[in-house]
Amino acid sequence: MHCFMIGPGGQVGVVPLEVGHPLGLWEEGWGAYEGPASAGRPQAVLVPYRAPRGPATALVVGGGQEVRVNRKRVLGRLQVLADRDMVEGEGFTLWFGAVSPPRPVEVPVGKESRCLCGDMVPGGSRAVECGCGGLFHPECWEGEATCPLCERPTAYNQPWPWVPEGFPQ
């Protein structure tokens, strides 16, 4: 998962989203959200989490803030984002991408996962994470042309599956 971001003063970036690492959206820009101890009160927070069908991201809107998803004001304070949703707030626009290219990762200790070969991918080891959230041993991943779970191409040099129209490259 990732966001294509345009922030204050034209600040531009593609920001990866990881489960357990919320992203705060302030008028001044974006960055890691550490909870109420974070500097200032964000307009909204993106909270990546593991859902039964794979990774997902919730948008939590700060009290009294106006944030829009696909040009409609978020009613209440919580909305689960879908692939290609556009989120707008004071000073920022982002496009959420639920599908990211595969990337090498280090598996957190205590977050072991079973690879399709049947063996465990132990915490603290290197693995490949597909955009669908599947974790694989590097040697299992490199032997496949597509992800066995979602059928996306396995090459690391794949372009983003989608880029917002007009997004600065």
Helices and strands as residue ranges (DSSP letters): E 2-6, G 8-10, E 12-16, E 23-26, E 29-32, E 44-51, E 54-61, E 68-69, E 72-73, E 78-80, E 86-89, E 92-97, E 103-106, E 113-114, E 120-121, E 126-129, E 135-136, H 138-142
